[in-house]
């Protein structure tokens, strides 16, 4: 007897979500609108490069907080203490290495590595002692982490003193390259390169590695991933440590940018960080990246055109973007 073989229907292709280019176009539009306002092309170029470099430094600082909130759902208002710790560790390391006659670039990179290690180690203790008891309790997270930052600042004052400490650029990073009438500072180029490397590393790790896959799966269904034999708690602790280490790196970059550090440096930058992550979309790494670029450009353009407006320009930018997209530029869909 002949058996009729039914044709297997071809499964319909799952449509891929199209990438949203509008926020990136907003960065380009902001740059173009500044050209006629500034007037001089060379001045515009200098301000644009400086703004992008500043934005990438802010991204490095904010990326750790975005990572912790996006993957662990932890509102860490004590993030600033890791920034300040990284900056002060850099003053000690660079002071020591300069006294040993080391090359300035070597001293900077050594300071970055040590700052990341120290901030990561303190972040591990911070997570175990302060954050772990309040997982899932956002109000308590805000209160206890702010208290942790206050205590951390006082400990920094005990170790390094309450006064401002200079953190000068080494001779190798002073000065600028000239392109016609435009000047590009050497340090800003280095800071921008580090920011791009951090961004690329985060995107690759979260989207192209097994660790990133497990972390994202743990965010969606923690019990299922644990049932498969993976220890999600350890992975999440690693995320917190990595976020703290990135804050330490950002503290070094910001301290060198300001060329001085104070115990309050972390609290001062905290406001800017939260503006960036709110603009980008809470928990979105790419949104944080775009938001940081917008904030850096806006600060430099308004600082040149209208210094008094620069004091609240980033607040105005945040309000405008939230009126356009209330959940930020790239909202995280699972929130």
SEVONU-925217 format. One record per residue (C-alpha): x, y, z. Coordinates in steps of 0.1 Angstrom, whole numbers, plus 5000, padded with zeros to 4 digits. Layout:
N
X, Y, Z
...
***
This chain:
335
5000, 5000, 5000
5014, 5034, 4990
5017, 5058, 5019
5013, 5094, 5011
5041, 5115, 5025
5030, 5148, 5037
5053, 5177, 5029
5070, 5192, 5059
5060, 5229, 5061
5089, 5252, 5061
5091, 5270, 5093
5086, 5307, 5090
5117, 5327, 5097
5117, 5346, 5130
5118, 5383, 5122
5148, 5400, 5136
5144, 5432, 5155
5157, 5461, 5134
5184, 5482, 5150
5173, 5517, 5162
5196, 5543, 5146
5177, 5574, 5158
5197, 5579, 5190
5230, 5576, 5171
5216, 5601, 5145
5209, 5624, 5175
5246, 5625, 5183
5254, 5634, 5147
5227, 5661, 5146
5240, 5676, 5178
5275, 5678, 5163
5261, 5694, 5131
5240, 5719, 5149
5270, 5731, 5168
5289, 5740, 5136
5270, 5772, 5127
5267, 5781, 5164
5304, 5780, 5170
5314, 5795, 5137
5350, 5784, 5135
5355, 5749, 5120
5388, 5744, 5139
5373, 5754, 5172
5343, 5731, 5165
5367, 5702, 5157
5386, 5708, 5190
5355, 5709, 5210
5340, 5679, 5194
5370, 5657, 5200
5372, 5669, 5235
5335, 5662, 5240
5337, 5627, 5226
5367, 5620, 5248
5349, 5633, 5279
5319, 5612, 5270
5340, 5581, 5267
5355, 5587, 5301
5320, 5591, 5316
5310, 5559, 5299
5338, 5540, 5316
5327, 5554, 5349
5290, 5547, 5343
5294, 5513, 5326
5301, 5495, 5359
5269, 5509, 5374
5249, 5501, 5343
5263, 5466, 5343
5254, 5460, 5379
5219, 5473, 5375
5212, 5458, 5342
5223, 5423, 5351
5218, 5422, 5389
5189, 5447, 5394
5210, 5464, 5421
5207, 5502, 5426
5242, 5509, 5439
5243, 5545, 5450
5277, 5537, 5466
5293, 5535, 5431
5311, 5568, 5437
5333, 5553, 5465
5350, 5530, 5439
5356, 5560, 5416
5372, 5579, 5444
5392, 5549, 5455
5406, 5543, 5420
5416, 5580, 5417
5434, 5580, 5451
5452, 5547, 5444
5464, 5563, 5412
5479, 5592, 5431
5499, 5568, 5453
5510, 5545, 5424
5520, 5573, 5401
5538, 5591, 5428
5558, 5560, 5437
5566, 5550, 5401
5576, 5585, 5391
5600, 5585, 5421
5615, 5553, 5407
5621, 5571, 5374
5596, 5550, 5354
5582, 5561, 5321
5551, 5582, 5324
5529, 5560, 5302
5540, 5529, 5321
5531, 5547, 5354
5496, 5555, 5341
5488, 5520, 5329
5502, 5505, 5362
5480, 5529, 5381
5450, 5518, 5361
5457, 5481, 5367
5463, 5486, 5405
5432, 5508, 5408
5410, 5482, 5391
5424, 5454, 5413
5419, 5474, 5446
5384, 5487, 5436
5374, 5451, 5425
5386, 5437, 5459
5367, 5463, 5478
5337, 5457, 5456
5338, 5421, 5466
5336, 5430, 5503
5310, 5457, 5496
5288, 5431, 5478
5291, 5405, 5506
5286, 5429, 5536
5263, 5456, 5523
5245, 5446, 5491
5238, 5409, 5496
5213, 5413, 5525
5192, 5437, 5504
5189, 5419, 5470
5155, 5426, 5455
5148, 5455, 5479
5154, 5487, 5459
5146, 5512, 5486
5169, 5495, 5511
5196, 5492, 5484
5195, 5530, 5479
5198, 5538, 5516
5224, 5512, 5526
5247, 5518, 5495
5245, 5556, 5501
5256, 5549, 5537
5284, 5527, 5524
5296, 5556, 5502
5297, 5580, 5531
5317, 5555, 5552
5340, 5548, 5523
5347, 5586, 5519
5356, 5588, 5555
5380, 5558, 5552
5396, 5575, 5522
5401, 5607, 5543
5418, 5586, 5570
5442, 5570, 5546
5450, 5599, 5522
5438, 5629, 5542
5408, 5653, 5536
5426, 5677, 5513
5428, 5678, 5475
5457, 5659, 5460
5473, 5668, 5427
5473, 5641, 5399
5493, 5657, 5371
5496, 5642, 5337
5530, 5627, 5329
5552, 5645, 5304
5544, 5620, 5277
5506, 5629, 5278
5510, 5667, 5280
5504, 5689, 5251
5484, 5685, 5219
5487, 5675, 5183
5479, 5703, 5159
5457, 5698, 5128
5458, 5732, 5111
5443, 5755, 5137
5427, 5727, 5156
5443, 5712, 5187
5437, 5677, 5200
5451, 5669, 5235
5472, 5637, 5237
5455, 5626, 5269
5420, 5629, 5255
5430, 5606, 5226
5443, 5580, 5251
5412, 5583, 5272
5389, 5579, 5242
5408, 5548, 5231
5405, 5532, 5265
5368, 5540, 5265
5363, 5524, 5231
5382, 5493, 5242
5360, 5490, 5274
5329, 5493, 5253
5340, 5467, 5227
5350, 5443, 5255
5317, 5446, 5273
5297, 5441, 5241
5318, 5411, 5231
5317, 5395, 5265
5279, 5399, 5270
5269, 5388, 5235
5297, 5365, 5222
5309, 5345, 5252
5295, 5316, 5272
5299, 5337, 5304
5278, 5365, 5289
5252, 5340, 5278
5249, 5324, 5312
5246, 5358, 5329
5219, 5370, 5305
5201, 5336, 5309
5204, 5339, 5347
5187, 5373, 5345
5158, 5358, 5326
5154, 5326, 5346
5178, 5321, 5374
5163, 5289, 5388
5165, 5272, 5354
5202, 5280, 5349
5209, 5268, 5385
5191, 5236, 5377
5215, 5230, 5348
5244, 5231, 5374
5257, 5266, 5370
5263, 5288, 5401
5246, 5320, 5391
5254, 5337, 5424
5292, 5334, 5417
5286, 5349, 5382
5266, 5378, 5397
5293, 5384, 5423
5318, 5385, 5394
5296, 5411, 5376
5296, 5433, 5407
5334, 5430, 5411
5338, 5438, 5374
5316, 5468, 5378
5336, 5480, 5407
5369, 5476, 5388
5355, 5496, 5359
5346, 5524, 5384
5382, 5523, 5397
5395, 5526, 5361
5371, 5555, 5355
5383, 5572, 5387
5418, 5571, 5373
5407, 5586, 5340
5386, 5613, 5356
5413, 5622, 5381
5438, 5626, 5353
5412, 5646, 5334
5408, 5670, 5364
5445, 5667, 5373
5434, 5666, 5410
5414, 5644, 5433
5393, 5649, 5464
5375, 5624, 5487
5342, 5638, 5473
5351, 5631, 5437
5329, 5601, 5435
5298, 5618, 5449
5303, 5647, 5425
5305, 5624, 5395
5276, 5603, 5407
5250, 5629, 5396
5265, 5629, 5361
5265, 5590, 5360
5228, 5588, 5368
5220, 5614, 5342
5238, 5592, 5316
5222, 5559, 5325
5187, 5575, 5327
5192, 5590, 5292
5205, 5557, 5278
5178, 5535, 5294
5183, 5519, 5328
5205, 5488, 5324
5214, 5493, 5287
5251, 5492, 5279
5247, 5506, 5244
5223, 5533, 5257
5249, 5542, 5283
5275, 5546, 5256
5253, 5569, 5234
5241, 5588, 5264
5276, 5595, 5276
5286, 5608, 5242
5256, 5632, 5242
5264, 5644, 5277
5301, 5649, 5269
5293, 5669, 5237
5266, 5690, 5253
5289, 5699, 5282
5317, 5711, 5259
5295, 5729, 5234
5275, 5748, 5260
5306, 5754, 5281
5321, 5773, 5251
5290, 5790, 5239
5272, 5799, 5272
5291, 5789, 5303
5262, 5797, 5326
5239, 5774, 5306
5265, 5746, 5309
5256, 5743, 5346
5222, 5727, 5338
5226, 5718, 5302
5228, 5680, 5309
5196, 5682, 5330
5179, 5699, 5301
5192, 5673, 5278
5179, 5645, 5300
5145, 5662, 5303
5143, 5666, 5265
5152, 5630, 5258
5127, 5617, 5284
5100, 5637, 5268
5108, 5621, 5235
5114, 5586, 5250
5103, 5582, 5286
5122, 5550, 5291
5154, 5563, 5277
5171, 5559, 5243
5175, 5521, 5244
5151, 5508, 5271
5157, 5473, 5285
5126, 5453, 5275
5125, 5430, 5305
5121, 5459, 5330
***
